[in-house]
Structures are given as C-alpha cells and as structure tokens.
Amino acid sequence: MSLEPSGGAARAAADKRAALDGMIDRYLSALAANDPSALPVTGDVSFTEQNQRLPLGDGSWRTISGLGTYKHYYTDIRTGRVGFVGTVLENGVPALLDILLDVDGGRIRAVESYVIRDPIGGQRLNRQATPDEAWLQYVPPERRVSREKLIALVDRYFESLQRNDGKGDYSFFDRECNRYDHGLQTTNVKTPAAYGHSDDTTFMSLAAEDQWKTGFLAFVTEIRDRRYVVIDEERQAVLAFAMFDHNGTVRSINLTSGSLFVLSPYFDVPRTLQIIEGFRIRDGKLYRIEATMTEVPYGSRHP
C-alpha cells in the first residue's frame, strides 16, 4: 500500500478530504437523530430521495433509526462533492443508504439520497464493516490516469453492458477485477451460486471480462442518464449514477457458447433500476466495482 505524500499541498488536500468526509458524518448523525436543523446548509438547499424532491427532513429522515457499520466515502476535492455507500437501520431493519452531497463554502447546497431496502444486503455489508483495502489506497501521480480517462473507462463499461452481445473488446477489465452487488461477490466465485434472477450457476464463477464475453447481460436494453458524480483522482475511484432499463422484450439470449439462456419471468415486463456504482481503477483498468441498486418506475429520471 502506498503511503500518503507529505508537504503543504498534500496536507491541504488531506484537509479538504477530511472536511468533506466529515460532512457526511455530520449528515449521518443528524439523520440518525431525525433532526436536520444542526446541518450547515445553504438557504436554497435541495434534497431528493429516490429521485423525488422533498423538503429536507422528510422521507427517510422520519424513519431512519440508527447507523450501520459499513461506511465507504467517495471524495472529490476538486468539485466539493462527496459520496457515501453505507448501511443504516430503518425502523430497526438493516438497509443500504447512498448519499451524494454537494458542498460549497462549508455548507451543503444539494443532497441526493437513496434508501435501498434490502435487509440481507444490509446485514452482509454490516458484517464486512469496512471497504476492501484497495479502495483506500493512495495512488502516486505517476500511476494515475486523468479524470477524463477515469470517466471514459466507466462509460466504456456501461456502453459494453448495454445490449451486451459478447463480441466487444472487454480488455478494460483488470484480470483480477471483482464486482460486488450489495456486498455479494459476483465474479470469480469458487462455490457455485445462482446469479440474480436466474438459475445460472456458471456466470458468477467467471472473471469479469469472461462474463462480458458470454453475452449473458443482453437483457439490459439501455443504460441512460449516466452521471459521473465523484471523481477521486488520488484514489483513482469514480462514483457513477445511471438508469438501467429492461424493456421487457428480451425473453431469451443466444449466448456466445451456443446455448440459449431463457430469462426469468421477472424480466417479462418493463423495469428500471437506479444504479449507484463505484469503480476503483488500477493501472488504467477496472479493478473493483461496488454496485447498489433499487427499482424505480420504468422510465424514471432524476429531477
């Protein structure tokens, strides 16, 4: 693991990171107390939850009853944005919570929040407690790629996943890339397990690049409203928000292996998933992926 550099500029960057991460902590404390009044906010602060505009203090502000143990911060010291993927208790039940804060001059001017009511995923992440160490490593400048390249890599991931046919160039994956959905490892799994809403027990045993080569993911018909909301250059991480559409017309997929994969009835109707997905890039390739998601009305857009 690389050590953080010393020097005035590095200390200033560390102070900015600590202040932004601390704003998340203040937000979480206020949320657990069901009291937003202590938060430093601008006069025109905006608050959305599940893509709906609400007054700050409404929605899950009334129902969150405590904090969980899993806390993962995504921090962009250049823009003053900080994202969070973690766990909470809602009326005593474990849930996932995703937050994006836009901070200006020490005050919160915008909050975007998603409560993901998956108690099993919440318990799984609470047991994990901390992110994989790879997410927290400082990357020396000579090993970094630019902000633009970080965004392009993640966009390439989305582009190749949308109507995936298994015929593209998927070398943007590190061969040791692992993806986690709600804390569940879904790549390179040694014990056979069914993936998602399917009964396929092979997909999760494959490396990420090999998964894409199967064409298995063709049921994702469009990935739209892609937003790259946090770019953490020092840790080479990106937090992205997007809408995954499943339009209900893909009932079976001809895999590149020659076999036919018949989708579960879950995909027989139009569905949209709001995806909050974090990416850690290593040497210019996707190395870790952390995905959380919640279903929203088909065709939903952020306000």
Secondary structure, 3 states (H helix, E strand, C coil): CCCCCCCHHHHHHHHHHHHHHHHHHHHHHHHHCCCHHHCCEEEEEEEEECCEECCCCCHHHHCEEEEEEEEEEEEECCCCEEEEEEEEEECCEEEEEEEEEEEECCEEEEEEEEEECCHHHHHHHHHHCCCCHHHHCCCCHHHCCCHHHHHHHHHHHHHHHCCCCCCCCCCCEEEEEEEEECCEECCCCCCCCCCCCCCCCCHHHCCHHHHHHHCHHHHCCEEEEEEEEEEECCCCEEEEEEEEEECCCCCEEECCCCCEEECCHHHHCCEEEEEEEEEEEECCEEEEEEEEEEEECCCCCCC
